[in-house]
Amino acid sequence: MSRILIVGGHGKVALLLAPLLAARGDEVTSVIRDPAQAADVDASGAVPLVLDVEHADVDALAEALRGQDAVVWSAGAGGGDARRTTAVDRDAAIRTMDAAARAGVDRYVMVSYLGAGPDHGVPADSSFHAYAEAKSAADAHLRETGLACTILQPGPLTLEAPTGLIETADPGEGRVSRADVAAVAAAVLADPRTSRRTIAFGSGSTPIADALAR
């Protein structure tokens, strides 16, 4: 049994991840900004924790993380506002990493996206540019920490049913269901061999456990 805190607990991936973790006996806390989302989090098997990570400082985040075994970053500003995208997807994410180190939470799983990195290639005039820059900076900061981190880079997300099958060797465009992303996150949390790895993936024909073992 592990104690796992999910940041962005009302997101589509998080609401699919929490039941997977709870079903195997993990204690799950899901961070939400809006108290009205608490009922959905309860129904997912997680304990809701109301905390505005966009404005919380490292001390407040460390207090929320203290006593946890792992943290999953699955939050996002949702696009549309470059300033807020930077504030959440870069700055708040980085503060959470620093808070994890301060609180002694070694395991950190970041849900990023396929193609994230300094060579993301998104034009400056694209509405996606701020997000690409923010995720690139956050992922880079995470790699520089001493945390036992795993960065997940799924391709474009769908609402299709889970298959339990992915591809990591050659993910291509990488379209993958949110349910399979949740299953991958659950799998890496239980597999210390995935620590300090960046895992790009999309839907495929390989069972998740086998793909991660490559």
C-alpha positions in Angstrom: 0.0 0.0 0.0 1.3 3.4 -1.0 0.0 6.9 -0.2 -0.3 8.8 -3.4 -1.2 12.4 -4.0 -2.6 13.4 -7.4 -2.4 17.1 -8.4 -5.2 18.0 -10.8 -7.5 15.5 -9.2 -10.6 16.5 -11.1 -8.9 16.1 -14.5 -10.0 13.4 -16.9 -6.9 11.3 -16.4 -6.8 11.8 -12.7 -10.5 10.6 -12.3 -9.5 7.5 -14.2 -6.3 6.9 -12.3 -7.7 7.3 -8.7 -10.0 4.2 -9.0 -7.1 2.1 -10.3 -4.9 3.0 -7.4 -7.7 2.7 -4.8 -8.6 -0.8 -6.2 -5.2 -2.1 -5.4 -5.2 -0.7 -1.9 -3.4 2.6 -2.3 -4.5 5.6 -0.3 -5.2 8.3 -2.8 -5.5 12.1 -2.1 -6.6 14.2 -5.0 -5.9 18.0 -5.0 -8.7 20.1 -6.4 -9.2 23.9 -6.7 -13.0 24.0 -6.6 -14.7 22.5 -3.5 -17.7 21.7 -5.8 -15.5 18.9 -7.4 -15.2 17.0 -4.1 -18.1 14.7 -4.8 -16.6 13.5 -8.1 -13.3 12.9 -6.3 -15.0 11.0 -3.5 -16.7 8.8 -6.1 -13.3 8.0 -7.7 -12.1 6.5 -4.4 -9.8 9.4 -3.5 -9.9 11.8 -0.6 -10.3 15.4 -1.9 -7.9 18.1 -0.8 -8.9 21.7 -1.7 -5.7 23.6 -2.6 -5.1 26.2 -5.3 -1.7 25.1 -6.6 -1.5 28.0 -8.9 -1.1 30.4 -5.9 0.2 28.0 -3.2 3.8 28.5 -2.2 6.4 25.8 -1.7 5.7 25.7 2.1 2.0 25.1 1.6 2.6 22.5 -1.1 5.2 20.7 1.1 2.7 20.6 4.0 0.1 19.0 1.6 2.7 16.4 0.4 4.1 15.5 3.8 3.5 11.8 4.6 2.9 10.8 1.0 4.9 8.2 -0.8 4.4 9.6 -4.3 3.0 12.5 -6.2 1.4 12.5 -9.7 1.2 15.8 -11.6 -1.8 15.7 -13.8 -2.9 19.3 -13.6 -3.0 21.9 -16.3 -4.4 25.3 -17.0 -6.4 24.0 -20.0 -4.9 26.3 -22.6 -6.3 29.5 -24.0 -4.5 31.9 -21.6 -0.7 32.0 -22.0 -0.1 33.7 -18.7 -2.1 31.2 -16.8 -0.6 28.3 -18.7 2.9 29.4 -17.6 1.7 30.0 -14.1 0.2 26.5 -13.7 2.0 24.2 -16.2 5.5 25.6 -15.5 5.6 27.6 -12.3 3.2 25.6 -10.1 4.6 22.3 -11.4 8.1 23.3 -10.5 7.0 24.5 -7.0 5.4 21.1 -6.5 8.7 19.3 -7.4 10.6 21.5 -5.0 7.9 20.9 -2.3 8.2 17.1 -2.8 11.9 17.3 -2.2 11.4 19.4 0.9 8.7 17.1 2.2 10.8 14.0 1.6 8.5 12.6 -1.1 11.0 10.9 -3.5 8.7 9.5 -6.2 7.3 11.9 -8.7 5.3 11.1 -11.9 4.7 13.9 -14.4 2.1 13.6 -17.1 3.6 15.5 -20.0 3.0 15.1 -23.7 4.6 13.5 -26.7 7.1 15.9 -28.2 7.8 18.0 -25.1 11.3 19.3 -24.9 13.5 22.2 -26.0 13.1 21.2 -29.6 9.3 20.9 -29.5 9.0 22.8 -32.7 5.8 24.6 -31.9 5.8 28.0 -33.6 5.7 31.1 -31.4 2.5 32.3 -33.0 0.7 29.0 -32.2 -1.9 28.9 -29.4 -0.1 25.7 -28.2 3.3 27.5 -27.9 2.9 28.6 -24.2 2.0 25.1 -23.2 4.9 23.5 -25.1 7.3 26.0 -23.5 5.8 25.4 -20.0 6.0 21.6 -20.2 9.5 21.8 -21.6 10.7 23.9 -18.7 8.9 21.8 -16.1 10.2 18.5 -17.5 13.7 19.9 -17.6 13.5 21.0 -14.0 12.2 17.6 -12.9 15.1 15.8 -14.6 17.5 18.1 -12.7 16.1 17.2 -9.3 17.2 14.3 -7.3 13.7 12.9 -7.3 12.9 9.4 -8.5 10.9 10.8 -11.3 9.1 9.3 -14.4 8.0 11.6 -17.2 5.1 10.2 -19.2 4.8 11.6 -22.7 1.5 10.3 -24.2 0.4 11.4 -27.7 -2.9 13.2 -28.4 -5.5 12.1 -25.8 -8.8 10.5 -26.7 -11.9 9.4 -24.8 -11.9 5.9 -26.2 -12.2 2.8 -24.0 -8.9 1.5 -22.6 -7.1 -1.3 -24.4 -4.2 -2.0 -22.0 -2.0 -1.9 -25.1 0.6 0.7 -25.9 3.7 1.3 -28.1 6.9 2.9 -26.7 9.5 1.8 -29.3 7.9 3.8 -32.1 4.8 5.7 -30.9 4.3 7.7 -34.1 1.7 10.3 -33.6 0.8 8.5 -30.4 -3.0 8.9 -30.1 -4.0 7.1 -26.9 -7.0 7.0 -24.6 -6.9 8.8 -21.3 -7.9 5.5 -19.7 -4.7 3.9 -21.0 -2.6 6.9 -19.8 -4.1 6.4 -16.3 -3.2 2.7 -16.5 0.4 3.6 -17.5 0.6 6.0 -14.6 -0.6 3.4 -12.2 1.9 0.9 -13.6 4.9 3.1 -13.3 4.0 4.0 -9.7 4.3 0.3 -8.9 7.5 -0.3 -10.9 10.7 1.4 -9.5 12.5 0.4 -12.7 10.7 3.2 -14.4 12.4 5.8 -12.2 14.5 8.4 -14.0 12.9 7.6 -17.3 11.0 9.5 -19.9 8.4 7.3 -21.5 6.9 8.4 -24.8 4.0 6.2 -25.9 0.8 5.9 -27.9 -1.7 3.2 -28.4 -0.3 0.0 -29.8 -0.3 -3.8 -29.5 2.0 -4.4 -26.5 0.7 -4.9 -23.0 1.5 -2.0 -20.8 3.7 -4.0 -18.4 5.7 -5.5 -21.3 6.1 -2.1 -23.0 7.4 -0.5 -19.8 9.9 -3.3 -19.2 11.7 -2.6 -22.5 
